[in-house]
């Protein structure tokens, strides 16, 4: 009983990384919009960097989700 409760609490706490990833993605695209408003001629290069930042932030969210599933269904 206590182990099951601790498992759910740990799984809930491990989803905090998904929230942080969402904030990070917002910051990446906010920076893209600001940079494009200042220098529209560099659109292609800036977009590639934004997609790279998005992919790295999304990878952190997927790692957090993997840890959540390992806590819930692995033990």
C-alpha positions in Angstrom: 0.0 0.0 0.0 2.7 2.5 1.0 4.9 1.4 -1.9 2.1 1.9 -4.3 1.4 5.5 -3.0 5.2 6.3 -3.2 5.2 5.0 -6.7 2.4 7.4 -7.8 4.0 10.3 -6.0 7.3 9.6 -7.7 5.7 9.3 -11.1 3.9 12.6 -10.5 7.1 14.3 -9.5 8.9 13.0 -12.5 6.5 14.7 -14.9 7.9 18.1 -13.8 10.4 17.7 -16.6 7.6 17.9 -19.2 6.5 21.2 -17.8 10.0 22.5 -18.0 10.3 21.3 -21.6 7.2 23.2 -22.5 8.6 26.4 -21.1 11.9 25.7 -22.9 10.1 25.3 -26.2 8.2 28.5 -25.7 11.5 30.3 -25.0 13.1 28.9 -28.1 10.3 30.1 -30.4 10.1 33.4 -28.6 13.8 33.9 -29.4 13.2 32.9 -33.0 10.4 35.5 -33.4 12.5 38.3 -31.8 15.5 37.4 -33.9 13.4 37.3 -37.1 11.9 40.7 -36.3 15.4 42.1 -36.0 17.0 40.4 -39.0 14.6 38.8 -41.4 17.3 38.0 -44.0 18.7 35.3 -41.7 15.4 33.3 -41.6 16.8 30.0 -42.9 19.7 29.8 -40.5 17.6 31.0 -37.5 14.9 28.5 -38.3 17.4 25.6 -38.3 18.7 26.6 -34.9 15.1 26.9 -33.6 14.3 23.4 -34.8 17.4 22.1 -33.2 16.5 23.7 -29.9 13.0 22.4 -30.2 14.3 18.8 -30.7 16.6 19.0 -27.7 13.8 20.3 -25.4 11.4 17.7 -26.7 14.0 15.0 -26.0 14.1 16.0 -22.4 10.4 15.7 -22.2 10.5 12.2 -23.7 13.2 11.2 -21.2 11.0 12.4 -18.3 8.0 10.5 -19.7 10.2 7.4 -20.0 11.2 7.7 -16.4 7.5 8.2 -15.4 6.5 5.0 -17.2 9.5 3.1 -15.7 8.4 4.1 -12.2 4.8 3.2 -12.9 5.2 -0.1 -14.7 8.8 -1.2 -14.1 8.7 -2.0 -10.5 
